[in-house]
Amino acid sequence: MGAGVYLVEVIITSSGQRSVGNFHLVNDGPRPVEDACWTFARRDYAGRHRSAEEVHTMSLANMDPEYCMVLRSDLVLAAIDEVLTFRG
């Protein structure tokens, strides 16, 4: 699970610049939590300024599910709570 990391660089680097989805390896690949990663505002290929939020959401859309499996933080926290309750 990826947390607190610059999203694009980590996923592209850790996936070895290959499409893990094509090899049915998404479940074995990186799993960034959607709001536990960060990015920054930047210009797109056409030179238009994009906000950090735009870059972040487009990065998630571009990478899931081909390069990684993006996780929702509410579901991750619910799963942790369920495990802790079960063990309790």
Secondary structure, DSSP 8 states (H G I E B T S, - for coil): -B-SEEHHHHHHHHTTTS-GGGGT-GGGS--BBTTSEE---EE-TTS-EE-HHHHHHHHHHHHTTTT---B-HHHHHHHHHHHHHHH-
